[in-house]
């Protein structure tokens, strides 16, 4: 009898220990998830961007007066604007290098640094705040460009944000590069034990794309191991095959803008 009591006591101790460890891990992930999702790097406020192309630096006040920084690269005889939402790492110091791909095809391109990225102020707190920031900046750019000449484009983490923005507005088109079907689902493959209801970023792209009225173009590398290309296939399926889907051979997650096949298809889209 004493043996069973001792065994029961040990089991209770083990379960309590496991519960405490689980709570500690969950708490750590919850309070650090923003940094796990967004790998921000700051730039000095007096940093001077050095690009040969003609560009304008914009500082836009968000809904809470936080200053958001972006670069507007300008093409000769511009046909419109590419509103570009970049990935979860890097700043305008490096992202600006992609601008020539778009300006050479006759489109201006605006690239935004999210909060805490580059010279943008503040800290990212959750998805709602991020979407509100982007909506404010988009509204500001619409003062310069007719919306029927704006193409919203999002890469990686920015693809979900781009889908949400496009679903709430009326752009000329939406281009997604290396998109995820659902960030809730994708993040679950990285941290399997973390409850979905505690996630500050869900960005379920598949829910928003059907609300987009504009043509949708999806590009995904077949060698993308960070966000597997079946995400793009599933998004197209959710749209009843109505999206223009391009699966790029030998393309990994990084460097799509430099891909020759991507550039060729992009030139057709932007004609």
Secondary structure as GFF3:
##gff-version 3
##sequence-region A 1 271
A	DSSP	alpha_helix	2	37	.	.	.	ID=ss1
A	DSSP	beta_strand	55	61	.	.	.	ID=ss2
A	DSSP	beta_strand	67	73	.	.	.	ID=ss3
A	DSSP	beta_strand	81	85	.	.	.	ID=ss4
A	DSSP	alpha_helix	92	95	.	.	.	ID=ss5
A	DSSP	three_ten_helix	96	98	.	.	.	ID=ss6
A	DSSP	alpha_helix	99	103	.	.	.	ID=ss7
A	DSSP	beta_strand	108	112	.	.	.	ID=ss8
A	DSSP	alpha_helix	127	141	.	.	.	ID=ss9
A	DSSP	three_ten_helix	147	149	.	.	.	ID=ss10
A	DSSP	beta_strand	150	155	.	.	.	ID=ss11
A	DSSP	alpha_helix	157	167	.	.	.	ID=ss12
A	DSSP	beta_strand	173	177	.	.	.	ID=ss13
A	DSSP	alpha_helix	183	190	.	.	.	ID=ss14
A	DSSP	three_ten_helix	196	198	.	.	.	ID=ss15
A	DSSP	alpha_helix	205	209	.	.	.	ID=ss16
A	DSSP	beta_strand	215	221	.	.	.	ID=ss17
A	DSSP	alpha_helix	230	238	.	.	.	ID=ss18
A	DSSP	beta_strand	244	248	.	.	.	ID=ss19
A	DSSP	three_ten_helix	256	258	.	.	.	ID=ss20
A	DSSP	alpha_helix	260	269	.	.	.	ID=ss21
###
